[in-house]
Amino acid sequence: MRRNYNDIINLEHHVSKKHPQMSLEARAAQFAPFAALTGFDEQIKEAERLANEIYDK
């Protein structure tokens, strides 16, 4: 189904009267990566270190 947005394409951007506008930094933080498994990076680095220790001999 194809939709035509001509009825809304030129409308002004809505600005809330109740809520202050979010800063660009706060908006960007919503999309920042996060570690779902805390401590997992350290375990991977330790496994890599051990593997390198074995293969470097």
PQR file with spaces between the fields and no chain letter, atoms N, CA, C, O and H, PARSE charges and radii, in Angstrom:
ATOM       1  N    MET     1       0.846   -1.179    0.000 -0.4000 1.5000
ATOM       2  CA   MET     1       0.000    0.000    0.000 -0.0000 2.0000
ATOM       3  C    MET     1       0.890    1.241    0.000  0.5500 1.7000
ATOM       4  O    MET     1       1.763    1.384    0.856 -0.5500 1.4000
ATOM       5  N    ARG     2       0.673    2.113   -0.936 -0.4000 1.5000
ATOM       6  CA   ARG     2       1.453    3.342   -1.036 -0.0000 2.0000
ATOM       7  C    ARG     2       0.681    4.471   -0.373  0.5500 1.7000
ATOM       8  O    ARG     2      -0.519    4.635   -0.593 -0.5500 1.4000
ATOM       9  H    ARG     2      -0.036    1.998   -1.631  0.4000 1.0000
ATOM      10  N    ARG     3       1.394    5.253    0.448 -0.4000 1.5000
ATOM      11  CA   ARG     3       0.743    6.365    1.140 -0.0000 2.0000
ATOM      12  C    ARG     3       1.311    7.680    0.644  0.5500 1.7000
ATOM      13  O    ARG     3       2.505    7.790    0.365 -0.5500 1.4000
ATOM      14  H    ARG     3       2.369    5.120    0.626  0.4000 1.0000
ATOM      15  N    ASN     4       0.465    8.650    0.540 -0.4000 1.5000
ATOM      16  CA   ASN     4       0.868    9.965    0.088 -0.0000 2.0000
ATOM      17  C    ASN     4       0.793   10.909    1.292  0.5500 1.7000
ATOM      18  O    ASN     4      -0.258   11.029    1.922 -0.5500 1.4000
ATOM      19  H    ASN     4      -0.505    8.560    0.766  0.4000 1.0000
ATOM      20  N    TYR     5       1.884   11.563    1.605 -0.4000 1.5000
ATOM      21  CA   TYR     5       1.954   12.418    2.787 -0.0000 2.0000
ATOM      22  C    TYR     5       1.832   13.901    2.452  0.5500 1.7000
ATOM      23  O    TYR     5       2.261   14.746    3.238 -0.5500 1.4000
ATOM      24  H    TYR     5       2.737   11.465    1.093  0.4000 1.0000
ATOM      25  N    ASN     6       1.265   14.222    1.323 -0.4000 1.5000
ATOM      26  CA   ASN     6       1.128   15.630    0.929 -0.0000 2.0000
ATOM      27  C    ASN     6       0.323   16.445    1.935  0.5500 1.7000
ATOM      28  O    ASN     6       0.522   17.655    2.045 -0.5500 1.4000
ATOM      29  H    ASN     6       0.916   13.535    0.685  0.4000 1.0000
ATOM      30  N    ASP     7      -0.573   15.808    2.661 -0.4000 1.5000
ATOM      31  CA   ASP     7      -1.406   16.540    3.615 -0.0000 2.0000
ATOM      32  C    ASP     7      -0.619   16.971    4.863  0.5500 1.7000
ATOM      33  O    ASP     7      -1.044   17.889    5.564 -0.5500 1.4000
ATOM      34  H    ASP     7      -0.734   14.825    2.571  0.4000 1.0000
ATOM      35  N    ILE     8       0.512   16.330    5.149 -0.4000 1.5000
ATOM      36  CA   ILE     8       1.263   16.673    6.365 -0.0000 2.0000
ATOM      37  C    ILE     8       2.701   17.117    6.097  0.5500 1.7000
ATOM      38  O    ILE     8       3.377   17.595    7.008 -0.5500 1.4000
ATOM      39  H    ILE     8       0.858   15.584    4.580  0.4000 1.0000
ATOM      40  N    ILE     9       3.168   16.968    4.881 -0.4000 1.5000
ATOM      41  CA   ILE     9       4.581   17.191    4.586 -0.0000 2.0000
ATOM      42  C    ILE     9       5.040   18.620    4.879  0.5500 1.7000
ATOM      43  O    ILE     9       6.199   18.817    5.246 -0.5500 1.4000
ATOM      44  H    ILE     9       2.619   16.580    4.141  0.4000 1.0000
ATOM      45  N    ASN    10       4.193   19.596    4.733 -0.4000 1.5000
ATOM      46  CA   ASN    10       4.601   20.990    4.927 -0.0000 2.0000
ATOM      47  C    ASN    10       4.113   21.589    6.242  0.5500 1.7000
ATOM      48  O    ASN    10       4.172   22.805    6.422 -0.5500 1.4000
ATOM      49  H    ASN    10       3.252   19.436    4.435  0.4000 1.0000
ATOM      50  N    LEU    11       3.634   20.757    7.161 -0.4000 1.5000
ATOM      51  CA   LEU    11       3.203   21.264    8.459 -0.0000 2.0000
ATOM      52  C    LEU    11       4.414   21.670    9.297  0.5500 1.7000
ATOM      53  O    LEU    11       5.501   21.114    9.138 -0.5500 1.4000
ATOM      54  H    LEU    11       3.587   19.769    7.015  0.4000 1.0000
ATOM      55  N    GLU    12       4.219   22.638   10.185 -0.4000 1.5000
ATOM      56  CA   GLU    12       5.296   23.052   11.072 -0.0000 2.0000
ATOM      57  C    GLU    12       5.549   21.972   12.107  0.5500 1.7000
ATOM      58  O    GLU    12       4.648   21.213   12.465 -0.5500 1.4000
ATOM      59  H    GLU    12       3.335   23.090   10.314  0.4000 1.0000
ATOM      60  N    HIS    13       6.783   21.912   12.583 -0.4000 1.5000
ATOM      61  CA   HIS    13       7.156   20.951   13.623 -0.0000 2.0000
ATOM      62  C    HIS    13       6.465   21.326   14.926  0.5500 1.7000
ATOM      63  O    HIS    13       6.474   22.492   15.323 -0.5500 1.4000
ATOM      64  H    HIS    13       7.515   22.529   12.292  0.4000 1.0000
ATOM      65  N    HIS    14       5.866   20.343   15.594 -0.4000 1.5000
ATOM      66  CA   HIS    14       5.168   20.588   16.849 -0.0000 2.0000
ATOM      67  C    HIS    14       6.163   20.856   17.981  0.5500 1.7000
ATOM      68  O    HIS    14       7.158   20.142   18.112 -0.5500 1.4000
ATOM      69  H    HIS    14       5.859   19.396   15.272  0.4000 1.0000
ATOM      70  N    VAL    15       5.902   21.876   18.795 -0.4000 1.5000
ATOM      71  CA   VAL    15       6.699   22.174   19.977 -0.0000 2.0000
ATOM      72  C    VAL    15       5.761   22.134   21.173  0.5500 1.7000
ATOM      73  O    VAL    15       4.768   22.860   21.227 -0.5500 1.4000
ATOM      74  H    VAL    15       5.094   22.456   18.689  0.4000 1.0000
ATOM      75  N    SER    16       6.092   21.268   22.137 -0.4000 1.5000
ATOM      76  CA   SER    16       5.236   21.088   23.305 -0.0000 2.0000
ATOM      77  C    SER    16       5.237   22.322   24.196  0.5500 1.7000
ATOM      78  O    SER    16       6.265   22.974   24.379 -0.5500 1.4000
ATOM      79  H    SER    16       6.899   20.678   22.093  0.4000 1.0000
ATOM      80  N    LYS    17       4.070   22.629   24.744 -0.4000 1.5000
ATOM      81  CA   LYS    17       3.965   23.724   25.710 -0.0000 2.0000
ATOM      82  C    LYS    17       4.190   23.211   27.126  0.5500 1.7000
ATOM      83  O    LYS    17       4.461   23.998   28.033 -0.5500 1.4000
ATOM      84  H    LYS    17       3.235   22.100   24.595  0.4000 1.0000
ATOM      85  N    LYS    18       4.081   21.890   27.328 -0.4000 1.5000
ATOM      86  CA   LYS    18       4.226   21.286   28.653 -0.0000 2.0000
ATOM      87  C    LYS    18       5.656   20.834   28.952  0.5500 1.7000
ATOM      88  O    LYS    18       6.141   21.001   30.071 -0.5500 1.4000
ATOM      89  H    LYS    18       3.862   21.250   26.592  0.4000 1.0000
ATOM      90  N    HIS    19       6.324   20.266   27.960 -0.4000 1.5000
ATOM      91  CA   HIS    19       7.622   19.653   28.181 -0.0000 2.0000
ATOM      92  C    HIS    19       8.735   20.462   27.516  0.5500 1.7000
ATOM      93  O    HIS    19       8.612   20.837   26.350 -0.5500 1.4000
ATOM      94  H    HIS    19       5.930   20.130   27.051  0.4000 1.0000
ATOM      95  N    PRO    20       9.818   20.735   28.246 -0.5600 1.5000
ATOM      96  CA   PRO    20      10.928   21.465   27.624  0.2800 2.0000
ATOM      97  C    PRO    20      11.596   20.609   26.549  0.5500 1.7000
ATOM      98  O    PRO    20      11.577   19.380   26.618 -0.5500 1.4000
ATOM      99  N    GLN    21      12.178   21.267   25.570 -0.4000 1.5000
ATOM     100  CA   GLN    21      12.832   20.554   24.482 -0.0000 2.0000
ATOM     101  C    GLN    21      14.089   19.852   25.009  0.5500 1.7000
ATOM     102  O    GLN    21      14.852   20.423   25.789 -0.5500 1.4000
ATOM     103  H    GLN    21      12.194   22.265   25.514  0.4000 1.0000
ATOM     104  N    MET    22      14.284   18.637   24.581 -0.4000 1.5000
ATOM     105  CA   MET    22      15.428   17.837   25.016 -0.0000 2.0000
ATOM     106  C    MET    22      16.684   18.331   24.306  0.5500 1.7000
ATOM     107  O    MET    22      16.640   18.676   23.125 -0.5500 1.4000
ATOM     108  H    MET    22      13.665   18.173   23.948  0.4000 1.0000
ATOM     109  N    SER    23      17.804   18.365   25.028 -0.4000 1.5000
ATOM     110  CA   SER    23      19.066   18.790   24.429 -0.0000 2.0000
ATOM     111  C    SER    23      19.536   17.747   23.414  0.5500 1.7000
ATOM     112  O    SER    23      19.110   16.593   23.460 -0.5500 1.4000
ATOM     113  H    SER    23      17.840   18.085   25.988  0.4000 1.0000
ATOM     114  N    LEU    24      20.407   18.156   22.507 -0.4000 1.5000
ATOM     115  CA   LEU    24      20.941   17.221   21.521 -0.0000 2.0000
ATOM     116  C    LEU    24      21.732   16.105   22.204  0.5500 1.7000
ATOM     117  O    LEU    24      21.704   14.955   21.764 -0.5500 1.4000
ATOM     118  H    LEU    24      20.752   19.093   22.470  0.4000 1.0000
ATOM     119  N    GLU    25      22.443   16.456   23.292 -0.4000 1.5000
ATOM     120  CA   GLU    25      23.214   15.446   24.012 -0.0000 2.0000
ATOM     121  C    GLU    25      22.291   14.389   24.628  0.5500 1.7000
ATOM     122  O    GLU    25      22.581   13.194   24.571 -0.5500 1.4000
ATOM     123  H    GLU    25      22.466   17.390   23.649  0.4000 1.0000
ATOM     124  N    ALA    26      21.189   14.835   25.211 -0.4000 1.5000
ATOM     125  CA   ALA    26      20.243   13.900   25.820 -0.0000 2.0000
ATOM     126  C    ALA    26      19.578   13.027   24.758  0.5500 1.7000
ATOM     127  O    ALA    26      19.343   11.840   24.983 -0.5500 1.4000
ATOM     128  H    ALA    26      20.953   15.805   25.258  0.4000 1.0000
ATOM     129  N    ARG    27      19.278   13.613   23.612 -0.4000 1.5000
ATOM     130  CA   ARG    27      18.673   12.837   22.530 -0.0000 2.0000
ATOM     131  C    ARG    27      19.654   11.798   22.013  0.5500 1.7000
ATOM     132  O    ARG    27      19.277   10.656   21.750 -0.5500 1.4000
ATOM     133  H    ARG    27      19.469   14.577   23.430  0.4000 1.0000
ATOM     134  N    ALA    28      20.914   12.193   21.869 -0.4000 1.5000
ATOM     135  CA   ALA    28      21.931   11.267   21.371 -0.0000 2.0000
ATOM     136  C    ALA    28      22.156   10.126   22.350  0.5500 1.7000
ATOM     137  O    ALA    28      22.425    8.998   21.937 -0.5500 1.4000
ATOM     138  H    ALA    28      21.221   13.121   22.082  0.4000 1.0000
ATOM     139  N    ALA    29      22.049   10.409   23.649 -0.4000 1.5000
ATOM     140  CA   ALA    29      22.278    9.386   24.666 -0.0000 2.0000
ATOM     141  C    ALA    29      21.255    8.254   24.562  0.5500 1.7000
ATOM     142  O    ALA    29      21.537    7.128   24.975 -0.5500 1.4000
ATOM     143  H    ALA    29      21.831   11.326   23.985  0.4000 1.0000
ATOM     144  N    GLN    30      20.091    8.535   24.025 -0.4000 1.5000
ATOM     145  CA   GLN    30      19.071    7.497   23.866 -0.0000 2.0000
ATOM     146  C    GLN    30      19.534    6.404   22.913  0.5500 1.7000
ATOM     147  O    GLN    30      19.101    5.256   23.011 -0.5500 1.4000
ATOM     148  H    GLN    30      19.862    9.449   23.690  0.4000 1.0000
ATOM     149  N    PHE    31      20.422    6.774   21.987 -0.4000 1.5000
ATOM     150  CA   PHE    31      20.863    5.832   20.969 -0.0000 2.0000
ATOM     151  C    PHE    31      22.279    5.334   21.209  0.5500 1.7000
ATOM     152  O    PHE    31      22.838    4.628   20.370 -0.5500 1.4000
ATOM     153  H    PHE    31      20.774    7.707   21.907  0.4000 1.0000
ATOM     154  N    ALA    32      22.868    5.696   22.347 -0.4000 1.5000
ATOM     155  CA   ALA    32      24.224    5.258   22.667 -0.0000 2.0000
ATOM     156  C    ALA    32      24.229    3.752   22.932  0.5500 1.7000
ATOM     157  O    ALA    32      23.264    3.208   23.470 -0.5500 1.4000
ATOM     158  H    ALA    32      22.414    6.270   23.029  0.4000 1.0000
ATOM     159  N    PRO    33      25.300    3.093   22.560 -0.5600 1.5000
ATOM     160  CA   PRO    33      25.373    1.658   22.834  0.2800 2.0000
ATOM     161  C    PRO    33      25.457    1.402   24.335  0.5500 1.7000
ATOM     162  O    PRO    33      25.921    2.252   25.094 -0.5500 1.4000
ATOM     163  N    PHE    34      25.015    0.247   24.744 -0.4000 1.5000
ATOM     164  CA   PHE    34      25.085   -0.111   26.149 -0.0000 2.0000
ATOM     165  C    PHE    34      25.525   -1.564   26.257  0.5500 1.7000
ATOM     166  O    PHE    34      25.363   -2.344   25.319 -0.5500 1.4000
ATOM     167  H    PHE    34      24.638   -0.444   24.127  0.4000 1.0000
ATOM     168  N    ALA    35      26.073   -1.913   27.390 -0.4000 1.5000
ATOM     169  CA   ALA    35      26.526   -3.283   27.610 -0.0000 2.0000
ATOM     170  C    ALA    35      25.398   -4.076   28.266  0.5500 1.7000
ATOM     171  O    ALA    35      25.133   -3.928   29.459 -0.5500 1.4000
ATOM     172  H    ALA    35      26.205   -1.280   28.152  0.4000 1.0000
ATOM     173  N    ALA    36      24.752   -4.902   27.487 -0.4000 1.5000
ATOM     174  CA   ALA    36      23.653   -5.702   28.016 -0.0000 2.0000
ATOM     175  C    ALA    36      24.169   -6.746   29.000  0.5500 1.7000
ATOM     176  O    ALA    36      23.484   -7.106   29.957 -0.5500 1.4000
ATOM     177  H    ALA    36      24.967   -5.022   26.517  0.4000 1.0000
ATOM     178  N    LEU    37      25.384   -7.225   28.752 -0.4000 1.5000
ATOM     179  CA   LEU    37      25.996   -8.218   29.631 -0.0000 2.0000
ATOM     180  C    LEU    37      27.210   -7.567   30.294  0.5500 1.7000
ATOM     181  O    LEU    37      28.294   -7.540   29.711 -0.5500 1.4000
ATOM     182  H    LEU    37      25.940   -6.933   27.974  0.4000 1.0000
ATOM     183  N    THR    38      27.037   -7.052   31.489 -0.4000 1.5000
ATOM     184  CA   THR    38      28.142   -6.387   32.167 -0.0000 2.0000
ATOM     185  C    THR    38      29.229   -7.391   32.517  0.5500 1.7000
ATOM     186  O    THR    38      28.951   -8.502   32.968 -0.5500 1.4000
ATOM     187  H    THR    38      26.157   -7.073   31.963  0.4000 1.0000
ATOM     188  N    GLY    39      30.463   -6.978   32.302 -0.4000 1.5000
ATOM     189  CA   GLY    39      31.605   -7.830   32.594 -0.0000 2.0000
ATOM     190  C    GLY    39      31.980   -8.768   31.455  0.5500 1.7000
ATOM     191  O    GLY    39      33.012   -9.436   31.519 -0.5500 1.4000
ATOM     192  H    GLY    39      30.689   -6.075   31.936  0.4000 1.0000
ATOM     193  N    PHE    40      31.167   -8.824   30.430 -0.4000 1.5000
ATOM     194  CA   PHE    40      31.421   -9.744   29.318 -0.0000 2.0000
ATOM     195  C    PHE    40      32.666   -9.328   28.549  0.5500 1.7000
ATOM     196  O    PHE    40      33.438  -10.189   28.127 -0.5500 1.4000
ATOM     197  H    PHE    40      30.329   -8.281   30.378  0.4000 1.0000
ATOM     198  N    ASP    41      32.881   -8.032   28.356 -0.4000 1.5000
ATOM     199  CA   ASP    41      34.066   -7.544   27.642 -0.0000 2.0000
ATOM     200  C    ASP    41      35.343   -7.979   28.340  0.5500 1.7000
ATOM     201  O    ASP    41      36.304   -8.385   27.685 -0.5500 1.4000
ATOM     202  H    ASP    41      32.254   -7.333   28.699  0.4000 1.0000
ATOM     203  N    GLU    42      35.360   -7.897   29.664 -0.4000 1.5000
ATOM     204  CA   GLU    42      36.544   -8.290   30.413 -0.0000 2.0000
ATOM     205  C    GLU    42      36.838   -9.779   30.240  0.5500 1.7000
ATOM     206  O    GLU    42      37.997  -10.177   30.118 -0.5500 1.4000
ATOM     207  H    GLU    42      34.580   -7.567   30.196  0.4000 1.0000
ATOM     208  N    GLN    43      35.796  -10.592   30.229 -0.4000 1.5000
ATOM     209  CA   GLN    43      35.988  -12.032   30.057 -0.0000 2.0000
ATOM     210  C    GLN    43      36.504  -12.361   28.664  0.5500 1.7000
ATOM     211  O    GLN    43      37.332  -13.256   28.500 -0.5500 1.4000
ATOM     212  H    GLN    43      34.855  -10.269   30.328  0.4000 1.0000
ATOM     213  N    ILE    44      36.018  -11.643   27.669 -0.4000 1.5000
ATOM     214  CA   ILE    44      36.495  -11.861   26.301 -0.0000 2.0000
ATOM     215  C    ILE    44      37.968  -11.477   26.202  0.5500 1.7000
ATOM     216  O    ILE    44      38.762  -12.199   25.599 -0.5500 1.4000
ATOM     217  H    ILE    44      35.345  -10.915   27.803  0.4000 1.0000
ATOM     218  N    LYS    45      38.328  -10.350   26.791 -0.4000 1.5000
ATOM     219  CA   LYS    45      39.727   -9.908   26.750 -0.0000 2.0000
ATOM     220  C    LYS    45      40.635  -10.899   27.474  0.5500 1.7000
ATOM     221  O    LYS    45      41.748  -11.162   27.019 -0.5500 1.4000
ATOM     222  H    LYS    45      37.682   -9.764   27.281  0.4000 1.0000
ATOM     223  N    GLU    46      40.175  -11.447   28.588 -0.4000 1.5000
ATOM     224  CA   GLU    46      40.963  -12.438   29.325 -0.0000 2.0000
ATOM     225  C    GLU    46      41.111  -13.715   28.511  0.5500 1.7000
ATOM     226  O    GLU    46      42.195  -14.296   28.477 -0.5500 1.4000
ATOM     227  H    GLU    46      39.270  -11.233   28.957  0.4000 1.0000
ATOM     228  N    ALA    47      40.050  -14.162   27.856 -0.4000 1.5000
ATOM     229  CA   ALA    47      40.123  -15.359   27.014 -0.0000 2.0000
ATOM     230  C    ALA    47      41.081  -15.119   25.845  0.5500 1.7000
ATOM     231  O    ALA    47      41.838  -16.013   25.466 -0.5500 1.4000
ATOM     232  H    ALA    47      39.169  -13.690   27.884  0.4000 1.0000
ATOM     233  N    GLU    48      41.047  -13.931   25.285 -0.4000 1.5000
ATOM     234  CA   GLU    48      41.963  -13.593   24.196 -0.0000 2.0000
ATOM     235  C    GLU    48      43.414  -13.598   24.696  0.5500 1.7000
ATOM     236  O    GLU    48      44.309  -14.100   24.016 -0.5500 1.4000
ATOM     237  H    GLU    48      40.432  -13.205   25.593  0.4000 1.0000
ATOM     238  N    ARG    49      43.633  -13.043   25.870 -0.4000 1.5000
ATOM     239  CA   ARG    49      44.981  -13.005   26.444 -0.0000 2.0000
ATOM     240  C    ARG    49      45.503  -14.421   26.659  0.5500 1.7000
ATOM     241  O    ARG    49      46.648  -14.724   26.323 -0.5500 1.4000
ATOM     242  H    ARG    49      42.906  -12.635   26.422  0.4000 1.0000
ATOM     243  N    LEU    50      44.656  -15.292   27.223 -0.4000 1.5000
ATOM     244  CA   LEU    50      45.059  -16.673   27.456 -0.0000 2.0000
ATOM     245  C    LEU    50      45.327  -17.412   26.144  0.5500 1.7000
ATOM     246  O    LEU    50      46.287  -18.176   26.048 -0.5500 1.4000
ATOM     247  H    LEU    50      43.726  -15.046   27.495  0.4000 1.0000
ATOM     248  N    ALA    51      44.494  -17.191   25.148 -0.4000 1.5000
ATOM     249  CA   ALA    51      44.693  -17.845   23.848 -0.0000 2.0000
ATOM     250  C    ALA    51      45.988  -17.367   23.218  0.5500 1.7000
ATOM     251  O    ALA    51      46.731  -18.171   22.655 -0.5500 1.4000
ATOM     252  H    ALA    51      43.714  -16.570   25.226  0.4000 1.0000
ATOM     253  N    ASN    52      46.271  -16.083   23.300 -0.4000 1.5000
ATOM     254  CA   ASN    52      47.513  -15.550   22.748 -0.0000 2.0000
ATOM     255  C    ASN    52      48.710  -16.118   23.494  0.5500 1.7000
ATOM     256  O    ASN    52      49.748  -16.389   22.890 -0.5500 1.4000
ATOM     257  H    ASN    52      45.667  -15.430   23.757  0.4000 1.0000
ATOM     258  N    GLU    53      48.576  -16.295   24.780 -0.4000 1.5000
ATOM     259  CA   GLU    53      49.656  -16.859   25.595 -0.0000 2.0000
ATOM     260  C    GLU    53      49.969  -18.286   25.139  0.5500 1.7000
ATOM     261  O    GLU    53      51.136  -18.669   25.054 -0.5500 1.4000
ATOM     262  H    GLU    53      47.733  -16.075   25.270  0.4000 1.0000
ATOM     263  N    ILE    54      48.935  -19.065   24.850 -0.4000 1.5000
ATOM     264  CA   ILE    54      49.102  -20.447   24.400 -0.0000 2.0000
ATOM     265  C    ILE    54      49.717  -20.492   22.995  0.5500 1.7000
ATOM     266  O    ILE    54      50.657  -21.252   22.757 -0.5500 1.4000
ATOM     267  H    ILE    54      47.987  -18.754   24.919  0.4000 1.0000
ATOM     268  N    TYR    55      49.199  -19.693   22.076 -0.4000 1.5000
ATOM     269  CA   TYR    55      49.639  -19.756   20.686 -0.0000 2.0000
ATOM     270  C    TYR    55      50.963  -19.061   20.449  0.5500 1.7000
ATOM     271  O    TYR    55      51.620  -19.326   19.442 -0.5500 1.4000
ATOM     272  H    TYR    55      48.436  -19.076   22.269  0.4000 1.0000
ATOM     273  N    ASP    56      51.376  -18.175   21.351 -0.4000 1.5000
ATOM     274  CA   ASP    56      52.648  -17.476   21.178 -0.0000 2.0000
ATOM     275  C    ASP    56      53.835  -18.324   21.623  0.5500 1.7000
ATOM     276  O    ASP    56      54.983  -17.974   21.353 -0.5500 1.4000
ATOM     277  H    ASP    56      50.842  -17.959   22.168  0.4000 1.0000
ATOM     278  N    LYS    57      53.564  -19.439   22.306 -0.4000 1.5000
ATOM     279  CA   LYS    57      54.668  -20.298   22.787 -0.0000 2.0000
ATOM     280  C    LYS    57      55.265  -21.100   21.678  0.5500 1.7000
ATOM     281  O    LYS    57      56.199  -21.869   21.905 -0.5500 1.4000
ATOM     282  H    LYS    57      52.630  -19.724   22.525  0.4000 1.0000
